[in-house]
Amino acid sequence: MLKFIVTTQVLALSTSAALYWLLRIKRRRHIIVVVSAVVIINNIVLIYGLSAFRNDRFGVYLVINILQGFMIYAAIITLIVALTYYGLFRQPRVPHIIRAVAILSYIGIVGLAVFNTYSPVVHRLTVTTDKPLDKPLTMALVSDTHLDRWFGNRQLDKLASLVEAQNVDVVLLAGDIMNDSTYYYDKTNMREHLEKLRAPLGVYAVLGNHDYSGNHVAIASAVERAGIQVIDNKSVLLDDAVWLVGRSDETDLGRPIAKDLLTQVDTKKPVIILEHNPSEIEIISTLPIDLHLSGHTHGGQIFPLTELMKMFMPLVYGAKKIAGTQFLVTSGYGFGAVPFRLGTRSEIWVVTLQSTESSTSAEQLAD
């Protein structure tokens, strides 16, 4: 609670300073009016947001906060431009141009943040295993769709088109499919759009922390009615060749340890673990697992979290091989409470799993 209160007051003062400079306010009375208005509005939004912490109201509070935070970024850019223009090039002062730079910088930052959120890209990764695998297995990894008011049918249709264009064998959803409940999913009939997501070997999902927020039974049921198999703490043999093991989120009090889940499978075959949170990378790396797929982090979603999270997690985003296990953490296809991405971008991953022998043979044929 205290950190939200402090953050709100700091942002209110920052916004007041920006408006004072931008509007060129001179009279003391007008300055008092502007500062008072900004502080009052910010605190009304604070009370409104904290009155329903796990609700749309809190999302509104965060959106207002982040938009004000972007003002600070725009101010830093403007300061750099001004110092360069006046100091380095020794040009005469032209205040209206610098103010135009500030406005354009802010518009550019907000526009980029929204663009990154709703314009997904496709990344690719090839993983080799020394276990027998007659032919490569291709999979699409999708995570953190957070289906809700701001992310729904249009994005699901785009996702289905993107996946179809990749010609993958299987689709894997790494949790946080919905944002705490099925309310908007049911209200806007998202099922018709989610069930467009198909692949020859099926579509499989595990649940994330937002799915386990008290409505996991309803969410799992809704997902399965769309033709997607929820495999929390279950295993599936894909194409009689690769074991896919799903693991529930760490917020599930009954979640088994990873080692126990491997008793369901033959580890002489390639093994893929799909779970929401990459919090147990060190433990997973000691097990006979070829590929670990997860999401949850959003890659930090908005700078500077994109960098700060690296201080607390072994892998915040991207691919990394540890011991004999290949890890992949996606930043996600959707977003959490706020529709902004700065320093990250909405994405899906196309992962190809192949045997070392087939990879070597292909290289020899190419030579």
Stockholm file with secondary structure:
# STOCKHOLM 1.0

chainA/1-367         MLKFIVTTQVLALSTSAALYWLLRIKRRRHIIVVVSAVVIINNIVLIYGLSAFRNDRFGVYLVINILQGFMIYAAIITLIVALTYYGLFRQPRVPHIIRAVAILSYIGIVGLAVFNTYSPVVHRLTVTTDKPLDKPLTMALVSDTHLDRWFGNRQLDKLASLVEAQNVDVVLLAGDIMNDSTYYYDKTNMREHLEKLRAPLGVYAVLGNHDYSGNHVAIASAVERAGIQVIDNKSVLLDDAVWLVGRSDETDLGRPIAKDLLTQVDTKKPVIILEHNPSEIEIISTLPIDLHLSGHTHGGQIFPLTELMKMFMPLVYGAKKIAGTQFLVTSGYGFGAVPFRLGTRSEIWVVTLQSTESSTSAEQLAD
#=GR chainA/1-367 SS CHHHHHHHHHHHHHHHHHHHHHTTCCCHHHHHHHHHHHHHHHHHHHHHHHTTTTSHHHHHHHHHHHHHHHHHHHHHHHHHHHIIIIIISCCCCCHHHHHHHHHHHHHHHHHHHHHHHHSCEEEEEEEEESSCCSSCEEEEEECCCCBBTTBSHHHHHHHHHHHHHHTCSEEEEESCCBSSSSHHHHHTTTHHHHTTCCCTTCEEEECCTTTTSSCHHHHHHHHHHTTCEECTTCEEEETTTEEEEECCCTTCTTCCCHHHHGGGSCTTSCEEEECSCCTTHHHHTTSSCSEEEECCSGGGSBTTHHHHGGGTCSCSSEEEEETTEEEEECCCSSCSSSSCCBSCCCEEEEEEEEEHHHHHHHHHHHC
#=GC SS_cons         CHHHHHHHHHHHHHHHHHHHHHTTCCCHHHHHHHHHHHHHHHHHHHHHHHTTTTSHHHHHHHHHHHHHHHHHHHHHHHHHHHIIIIIISCCCCCHHHHHHHHHHHHHHHHHHHHHHHHSCEEEEEEEEESSCCSSCEEEEEECCCCBBTTBSHHHHHHHHHHHHHHTCSEEEEESCCBSSSSHHHHHTTTHHHHTTCCCTTCEEEECCTTTTSSCHHHHHHHHHHTTCEECTTCEEEETTTEEEEECCCTTCTTCCCHHHHGGGSCTTSCEEEECSCCTTHHHHTTSSCSEEEECCSGGGSBTTHHHHGGGTCSCSSEEEEETTEEEEECCCSSCSSSSCCBSCCCEEEEEEEEEHHHHHHHHHHHC
//
